């Protein structure tokens, strides 16, 4: 029986690191450490390392239905059959919860361990509550992200200097009465005061939904892909 046990152990050690998650092209639901998320994979080529885009949804999608993550942003585009040039991870936030930086970073680390992620091309974006989190998580871990794109979110200007070397493209509607544009403008101004060069797109007459136009714009994805960092 010893040889059977040895065989079982050897087979377990030879199992691929990504076996816990499907590597089939397309978008499907997965779970990591209690966090549900949508995982999108473009067609994979042997030996290829792909950029990773992490998308954080807003308050309206919170709960226990991971399918609701697909109502906006990159997971919506994937659900419509559009092919994206990234691996996309879109986690679900539980009811009445807020985004936690440590959990998001753990999910990113897990993705890098299980999937063919290029660690120098990890990008973060989110809308509304997810836009707030994009600012705050990137400020806590500025050396982990090649570029970020907060949408309809406000940051903490006291953390802005941490982002002075991070490429930023932020978006907001100037008629937003849910998250007023002033909070986003203050963050952009604070980064500029620290020597950074964030890009800021303001949609005249647009309310809180500045994300549809932002995520439907192919230029956003091309802009993200221009940036990479030294692998952490």
C-alpha positions as CSV (number, residue, x, y, z in Angstrom):
1,X,0.0,0.0,0.0
2,X,3.0,2.3,0.5
3,X,3.5,2.6,-3.3
4,X,-0.2,3.6,-3.7
5,X,0.2,6.4,-1.1
6,X,3.4,7.5,-2.8
7,X,1.7,7.6,-6.2
8,X,-1.2,9.6,-4.8
9,X,1.2,12.1,-3.3
10,X,3.2,12.4,-6.4
11,X,0.1,12.9,-8.6
12,X,-1.0,15.7,-6.2
13,X,2.3,17.4,-6.4
14,X,2.2,17.3,-10.2
15,X,-1.3,18.9,-10.4
16,X,-1.3,22.3,-12.1
17,X,-1.4,25.3,-9.9
18,X,-4.5,26.6,-11.6
19,X,-6.5,23.4,-11.2
20,X,-8.9,25.1,-8.7
21,X,-10.2,27.5,-11.3
22,X,-11.4,26.7,-14.8
23,X,-9.1,27.9,-17.7
24,X,-11.8,27.6,-20.3
25,X,-12.2,30.8,-22.5
26,X,-15.2,32.9,-21.7
27,X,-16.7,34.2,-18.4
28,X,-17.9,32.1,-15.5
29,X,-18.3,32.2,-11.8
30,X,-15.6,31.1,-9.4
31,X,-14.9,31.3,-5.7
32,X,-11.8,32.1,-3.7
33,X,-11.6,32.1,0.1
34,X,-15.4,32.8,0.4
35,X,-15.3,35.5,-2.3
36,X,-17.5,34.9,-5.3
37,X,-16.3,36.4,-8.6
38,X,-16.7,36.4,-12.3
39,X,-13.6,35.2,-14.1
40,X,-13.2,36.1,-17.8
41,X,-10.5,34.4,-19.8
42,X,-9.6,35.2,-23.5
43,X,-8.4,32.3,-25.6
44,X,-5.0,31.3,-24.2
45,X,-1.8,30.4,-26.1
46,X,0.8,28.1,-24.6
47,X,3.4,30.0,-22.7
48,X,1.5,33.3,-23.0
49,X,1.3,35.7,-20.0
50,X,-1.8,38.0,-20.1
51,X,-2.6,41.3,-18.4
52,X,-5.1,41.2,-15.5
53,X,-7.9,43.7,-15.1
54,X,-9.7,43.8,-11.7
55,X,-13.1,45.4,-11.7
56,X,-14.9,46.5,-8.6
57,X,-18.7,47.1,-8.9
58,X,-20.8,49.6,-7.1
59,X,-23.3,49.5,-4.2
60,X,-26.2,48.4,-6.3
61,X,-24.7,45.0,-7.1
62,X,-23.9,44.0,-3.6
63,X,-25.5,40.7,-2.2
64,X,-25.2,37.0,-2.9
65,X,-25.9,36.9,-6.6
66,X,-22.6,36.9,-8.5
67,X,-24.5,37.2,-11.7
68,X,-25.3,40.8,-10.8
69,X,-21.7,41.7,-11.3
70,X,-22.3,41.4,-15.0
71,X,-24.7,44.4,-15.2
72,X,-21.9,47.0,-15.7
73,X,-18.4,47.4,-16.9
74,X,-16.0,44.8,-18.3
75,X,-18.0,41.8,-17.1
76,X,-21.0,43.2,-18.9
77,X,-19.0,43.5,-22.1
78,X,-17.8,39.9,-21.7
79,X,-21.4,38.7,-21.1
80,X,-22.3,40.4,-24.4
81,X,-19.7,38.3,-26.2
82,X,-17.1,40.9,-26.6
83,X,-13.5,39.6,-26.5
84,X,-11.3,41.6,-24.1
85,X,-7.5,41.6,-24.2
86,X,-7.2,40.8,-20.4
87,X,-8.0,38.2,-17.9
88,X,-10.8,40.0,-16.0
89,X,-11.6,39.3,-12.3
90,X,-14.8,40.9,-11.0
91,X,-15.4,40.0,-7.3
92,X,-18.8,40.3,-5.6
93,X,-19.3,42.4,-2.5
94,X,-21.6,41.0,0.1
95,X,-24.7,42.9,1.3
96,X,-23.9,46.0,3.4
97,X,-20.1,45.3,3.0
98,X,-17.4,47.5,1.7
99,X,-14.4,46.7,-0.3
100,X,-11.4,45.4,1.7
101,X,-7.9,46.1,0.3
102,X,-6.4,43.0,1.9
103,X,-9.0,40.7,0.4
104,X,-8.6,42.2,-3.1
105,X,-4.8,41.8,-2.9
106,X,-5.2,38.2,-1.8
107,X,-7.5,37.5,-4.8
108,X,-4.9,39.1,-7.1
109,X,-2.1,37.0,-5.6
110,X,-4.3,33.9,-6.0
111,X,-4.9,34.8,-9.7
112,X,-1.2,35.2,-10.3
113,X,-0.6,31.8,-8.7
114,X,-3.3,29.9,-10.7
115,X,-3.5,31.7,-14.0
116,X,-1.0,32.9,-16.7
117,X,-1.0,36.5,-15.4
118,X,1.7,38.9,-16.3
119,X,2.5,40.4,-12.9
120,X,3.8,43.6,-14.5
121,X,0.5,44.3,-16.2
122,X,-2.1,44.3,-13.4
123,X,-4.8,47.0,-13.7
124,X,-7.5,48.2,-11.3
125,X,-10.8,49.9,-12.1
126,X,-14.2,50.3,-10.5
127,X,-17.3,52.4,-10.4
128,X,-19.0,54.4,-7.6
129,X,-18.3,52.4,-4.4
130,X,-15.8,50.5,-6.5
131,X,-14.4,53.7,-7.8
132,X,-13.7,54.8,-4.2
133,X,-12.0,51.5,-3.6
134,X,-9.9,51.8,-6.7
135,X,-8.4,55.1,-5.4
136,X,-7.9,53.7,-1.9
137,X,-6.5,50.3,-2.7
138,X,-4.1,51.7,-5.3
139,X,-2.9,54.3,-2.8
140,X,-2.2,51.5,-0.3
141,X,-0.5,49.3,-2.9
142,X,0.8,51.7,-5.6
143,X,3.6,49.4,-6.7
144,X,1.3,46.6,-7.6
145,X,-0.7,48.3,-10.3
146,X,0.5,49.3,-13.7
147,X,-2.4,51.8,-14.1
148,X,-5.8,52.5,-12.5
149,X,-9.2,53.9,-13.8
150,X,-11.6,55.1,-11.1
151,X,-15.1,55.9,-12.3
152,X,-17.6,58.1,-10.4
153,X,-15.6,57.6,-7.2
154,X,-13.9,59.9,-4.7
155,X,-10.6,59.3,-3.1
156,X,-8.7,60.5,0.0
157,X,-6.6,63.4,-0.9
158,X,-4.3,62.8,2.0
159,X,-3.2,59.6,0.3
160,X,-2.8,61.2,-3.1
161,X,1.0,61.5,-3.1
162,X,1.3,57.7,-3.1
163,X,-0.2,57.7,-6.6
164,X,2.0,60.4,-8.1
165,X,3.9,57.8,-10.2
166,X,0.9,55.6,-11.0
167,X,-0.8,56.2,-14.4
168,X,-4.4,57.3,-13.6
169,X,-7.4,58.0,-15.8
170,X,-10.4,59.0,-13.8
171,X,-14.0,59.7,-15.0
172,X,-17.0,61.6,-13.7
173,X,-20.2,63.2,-14.7
174,X,-20.4,66.9,-13.7
175,X,-24.1,66.5,-12.9
176,X,-23.6,63.6,-10.5
177,X,-25.7,64.2,-7.4
178,X,-24.9,60.8,-5.8
179,X,-21.1,61.1,-5.7
180,X,-20.5,64.8,-6.5
181,X,-17.6,65.5,-8.8
182,X,-15.8,67.6,-6.2
183,X,-14.5,64.5,-4.5
184,X,-12.9,63.2,-7.6
185,X,-11.6,66.6,-8.6
186,X,-10.0,67.0,-5.2
187,X,-8.1,63.7,-5.6
188,X,-6.9,64.6,-9.1
189,X,-5.8,68.0,-7.9
190,X,-4.0,66.5,-5.0
191,X,-2.1,64.0,-7.2
192,X,-1.1,66.9,-9.5
193,X,0.1,68.9,-6.5
194,X,2.4,66.0,-5.7
195,X,3.9,66.0,-9.2
196,X,1.7,63.3,-10.8
197,X,-0.1,63.6,-14.1
198,X,-3.5,62.0,-13.8
199,X,-5.9,62.1,-16.7
200,X,-9.4,63.3,-15.9
201,X,-12.4,63.0,-18.2
202,X,-15.5,65.0,-17.2
203,X,-18.8,64.3,-19.0
204,X,-20.9,67.5,-19.2
205,X,-24.5,67.1,-18.1
206,X,-24.0,63.4,-17.1
207,X,-25.2,62.2,-13.7
208,X,-23.9,59.3,-11.7
209,X,-23.8,56.9,-14.7
210,X,-20.4,57.9,-16.1
211,X,-19.4,54.3,-16.4
212,X,-21.4,53.3,-19.4
213,X,-19.5,55.7,-21.7
214,X,-16.2,55.0,-19.9
215,X,-16.3,51.2,-20.2
216,X,-17.8,51.3,-23.7
217,X,-14.8,53.3,-24.9
218,X,-12.1,51.1,-26.5
219,X,-9.5,53.8,-25.8
220,X,-9.7,53.1,-22.1
221,X,-8.4,49.5,-22.6
222,X,-5.8,50.6,-25.1
223,X,-4.6,53.2,-22.6
224,X,-4.3,50.7,-19.8
225,X,-2.3,48.3,-21.9
226,X,0.4,51.0,-22.6
227,X,1.6,50.7,-19.0
228,X,3.6,48.0,-17.2
229,X,5.7,47.9,-14.1
230,X,8.7,45.8,-12.9
231,X,7.1,42.6,-11.6
232,X,6.8,42.9,-7.8
